[in-house]
Amino acid sequence: MLKINGLKKSYGDFHLDVSMEVPSGLVVGLIGSNGAGKSTTIKSVLQLIRPDEGSILFCGQEHGPGGTLLTKNEKEMLGVVLSDSGFSAYLSASDVGRICESMYTKFDRAKYEALCRDLEIPARGQIRTFSTGMKAKLKVAAALCHDARFLIMDEPTAGLDVIVRDHVLDLLRAYMEEKEDRSILISSHISSDLESICDTLYMIRRGQIVFHEDTDILLSRYGILKCSEEQYNEIDRQYICRRKKEPFGYTCLMTEKQFYLENYPKLVIENSGIDDLILLMEKGEDVS
C-alpha cells in the first residue's frame, strides 16, 4: 500500500531520514516522543510538505520529490485525520457532510450522519463551540465515510475519554474487517490504543527509525528486567538490547523474556509495552 525509502527532510538542526512500509491489510503504528518526526513523515506522504530526498510509493505510484502529485483518484483512496488541523470553526457537522459529499464520489452521507449520531456529534452548531474530544470525533467520522482504502491518522483519539476512545477503536477495527485490502497508518501517544489495534510498530527517534517489530512479539516475547549492578554483570546479556542506569542498578529491555524467566527466576522480570520501549529507547543506552 505505502512504501517509504530514504525519505529525508531537514529543518535547522532536525534531520529526518526514514524508510518504512505499510503493507495492504495491516494496521501500522508510528510511535516516538514529540518532535521525533512522526508528523513530518505523515505530512510528507500527504504532500503537505516537500521532502528533500527519497521515494514515496503509494499503490505502486512514485510520489517522492521527483514524483507526481497525488491524483484525484488517489486522494479519494485516502482517509486522513491530522492532530493539528481540522474543519473551519464556523461550519457545523452538517456542513462538513455536505462538503465531503461534494469532494468524494463515494461519500456515504447517510452513513456519516448515522455515525455522527452514534458518536453524539450534534448536526447543528458551529464547530468552534465543540470540545476538543467532539472535534476529534468529527474528524474520524468524516474520514470513515467515503470508502477509503488507506487511513492516515495522527493522534485520532487525542482528547477523548476512555469510553469514546474504545468506541473509535472499534470503528477502526470494523473498517479493517469490511475489506481485506485496507490499511491504516496511525500515530498516538496513548500506548494502550496502539497495542490493541496495531499489527506492527515503527519507532522514530530524532528523525530515524530505531525500532520495528510486530506488536504481538513486543508484547509476548519482550520484557523488562530489573537487577542490581552485580546481578547485571553476572547474567547472560545476549538478549538484552537496551539498558538504563538506576539507583538500584539497571532496568533492561530484553528481546527474549522466557530465557530469563527460565534461567534467572529470582530476578525481577516484567512484561513490556510501548511505554517501556519508548522510555528505554529515549533514555537508555545500547548494550554492546
N, C-alpha and C positions, 0 to 999 in steps of 0.2 A: 504493500500500500504506500508506504513512505520510507525512503532510504536517504540518509544524510551522510555525505562523505566529505571530510575535511572542511567543514563549514567554519569560516573564520570571519571575525568582526572585532575591530578594536575601537575602544573609547578611552583615550588617555592611557592610564595605566592598566586598564582592563583589556584582556585579550581572550576572545572566545575561539576555541578550536575543538569542534565536536564532530563525532561520527556516531551514528546510531540508526536503528531500524525499527519501524512499526509494521510487523507482518499483518497480512489480512487475517481477520478473525480473532485478533488478540487485543487485550487492554494493556497498554504500556504506561507505567508510571515514571515521571521525571521528578526526582527529589533533589534537595540541596538547600542550603541556607539562603537568606536574602542576598541578592547581588551575585549569586553564583553563576548566573547565565541562563536560567530557565526561560524567562520571558524573552530574552534576546533570541534564543533558539526558536521559540514558538513564533515570534513576530517575523523572523527571517523566513520561516516556512510559509507564512501567510502573505509575504511580500509587503509587510508594513514597514520593514526596514530593509536596506540593501546590504547584503553581506559583501565582504571584501574578496573572499575566495571560496571555493568549494562547490559541490554539486548537491542539488536537492531534487530527488526523483519522486514525483507523485504520480502513482499509477503508471509508471514507466516513462513519464514525460519529464524532460530536464527543465528545472526552474531555478538553477543557480544564477550567479551574476551574469553569466553569458547565455543563459537560457531564455525561454519565452515567459511572458506573463501568464498567469492563470487564466484560462479561458472561462467563458460564462458557464459552460457545462461543468468544468472542474470546480468552479465556485459553488455550483448547486450541489455538488457532491460533499461539500464541507458544512459541518455544523460547528459554530465557534462560540465559546464563552471565554471572555478575557476579564481578568480581575480589575484592570484599570480603565475599562471603557464600558459603555452601555448605550442605552437609548436616550434621546433628548428628554430632559427633565419635565418638559411641558406636554409630552404625549401621555396618553392613557394606555392601558394594556390592550384595549380595543383598537386604538390607533396603531399600535405595534402589529397587531394581527393583520390589519388592512395593508400596512406597508409590506410586511413579509409576503402576503398573498400576491402583491404586485411584483415582488422581486423573484420569487421562486415558483417555477411552473408546477412543482409537486407539493406546494404548501397546502396542508390539510387544515383549513380554517376551523372545521368542526372539532377536530382532534385538539387543536390549540386551545379553543375555548373550553373544551371539557377538561383539559389539563390545567388551565388557569383556575377553573372552579375547584378541581381536586387539590390544587396547591393553595387554595384560598387567596388567590390574587384577584382583587376587585377589577371588574371590566372598566369601570369609570373611575375618575380621579387621577390627577396628574402624578407621574412617577416621582416628582420631587417631594411628594408627601409620603412616599413609601419608606419603610425601614430598610436598612442595609440587607437584611435577610429577604425581604419581599423583592427587592431589586435583583438579588441573586437568583431567586426562583423564577422571575420573569425571563431572565436571560437563558436559563436552562430550558424553560418551556418553549421559547422561540426556536432554540437550536434543535429541538427534537421533532419538529413537526413538518419537515419538508423532505423526508426520506433520504437524509444524508447518509453516505457510505462511511464517512470518516468524521468523528468528532474530535475537535481540539479544544481542551478545556483547561484553563489556567485558574486555579482556585475556585472551582464551581460551587463548593459548599461553604465558602467563607461567609461568616455572619449568620449561619443557620444553626438553630438549636439541634440537639442530638436526634429528636424525633423527625424533624424535617430532613436532616441530613440523611438519615436512614431511608426515608421515602425517596429522595432524589437518587440515591444509590440503587434502589430497587428499580427506578425508571431506567437507569443506565443498563442494568442487567437485562431488563426486558427488551431494551433497544438492541442489545447484542444477540439476544435469543431469537429475534424476529427474522434475521437474515445472517447466514454464516459468513458472508464476505465483509461484514462491517468491522471497523476498528475504532479504538479510542486512544488518544494520547492525552494523558491527564497529569497535571501537577497540583500538589496540595501540600500544605503544612500539617494537615490532620492525618497522622500516620495510620490510624485505625481505618480510615476510609480507603486508603491505598492498599492496605493489607487485605482488605475484604473483597476488593474488586479487580486488582491488577494481576495479570498473568506473569509479567516480568517487570523489572525495575532497572532504571539507569540512575546513577547519582552523578551530579555535576558539581564540581568544586573549583572555584576560581577559573571558570571557563573551560575546564577539562572534564571529560568523563573519567571518573576514577573507580567506578563500580558498575557491574552489570550482572544480574543474576535473576533466575526465576524466583518469584515470590514464595512459592511453596518450599523451595530449597532453603531460602533465607530463614524461613520460619521453622522448618523442621530440622535442618542439619546444622545451621549456625548456632552459636551460643555465646554466652558471656561467662568468662572465668575470672574470679576474684581471688587473689592469693597474695601472700607476703613476698617480699623480695627474695627471701631464702627459698621459699617454695618455687618461685618462678625460675630461679637458677637451677633447680633440680629436675624440673619436668621436661618432657619431650615437647619441643616447641614447633614441630613440623607443621601443625595445623593452626598455629596462631598467626594471624595476618596483621593485626594492629594491637598496640598496647598503649595504655595511658597511665602515667605515674600518679599514684595516690598516696595519701599519708600512711596507709596500711601496707602499701606495696604496689600492685598493679591491677588494673582492670583490662582484660584482654578480649578481643573479638576472635573467635575460633571458627574454622570452617567445618570441623567435624566434632560436634558436641558429644556424640556417642563414644568416640575414642577416649575422651577424658572422663566421661561417666564410668566407663568400664575400668580404666587404668588408674584413676585418681579419685576414688569415691569419697574421700574425706575433704576434697576441695569444694569451694562454693561455686556451683555451676548453675547458670540460669538460662532460660530461653531468651533469644534475641529478637529484636524487631527493628523497624525502620528508625525509630528514635535512637536506639543504641548504635546503629550503623552510622547515622549522621554524626552523632557525638564523637565516636571514636575516629571517624574519618577526618573530622574537623580538628579535634583537639589531641588526638593520639599521634602515634608515630609508627612507621613501618617496622616490622620485625625482620631483621636480616639474619 
